[in-house]
Amino acid sequence: MNEQILRELRNHSNSVFNRLNIELSEVLKRNFNELLEDSVNRMERERRTSSSDIETAKSAYTTFINQMYSHREKRIGQKDIVRYQSLTESKSSLCPLWPIC
């Protein structure tokens, strides 16, 4: 797996989470990291690892995270939280969204 691409997608996703002031539940963190890894593996398998492909993947993750944001659980005095159900609902409403699904 290309660690550089994974790091770029992870950093990009974290900046979107911070901008939206949300965090992922512990279960969702694991699943989201697996999703990032699967995306990078797919990009490599399809030989789509150019800088424009990486930007496309970042854009897809921004769209995906914004969709999860709409399903967040609001909390007072803390960051809002996104739970596992939000991931599955968001993914099913957006797919096919390369390289996520």
WOSULPE-V911872 format. One record per residue. N is the residue number from 1. D_FIRST is the distance of its C-alpha to the first C-alpha in whole Angstrom. Layout:
n,d_first
N,D_FIRST
N,D_FIRST
This chain:
n,d_first
1,0
2,4
3,6
4,9
5,9
6,8
7,11
8,13
9,13
10,14
11,16
12,18
13,18
14,20
15,22
16,23
17,24
18,26
19,28
20,29
21,30
22,28
23,26
24,24
25,25
26,24
27,23
28,21
29,19
30,17
31,17
32,16
33,13
34,12
35,13
36,11
37,8
38,9
39,10
40,7
41,6
42,10
43,10
44,8
45,10
46,13
47,12
48,13
49,11
50,15
51,16
52,18
53,16
54,14
55,18
56,18
57,15
58,17
59,20
60,19
61,18
62,22
63,24
64,22
65,23
66,26
67,27
68,26
69,28
70,31
71,31
72,31
73,33
74,35
75,36
76,39
77,38
78,35
79,32
80,32
81,29
82,27
83,27
84,25
85,27
86,27
87,23
88,24
89,27
90,25
91,23
92,26
93,28
94,25
95,23
96,22
97,20
98,17
99,14
100,16
101,18
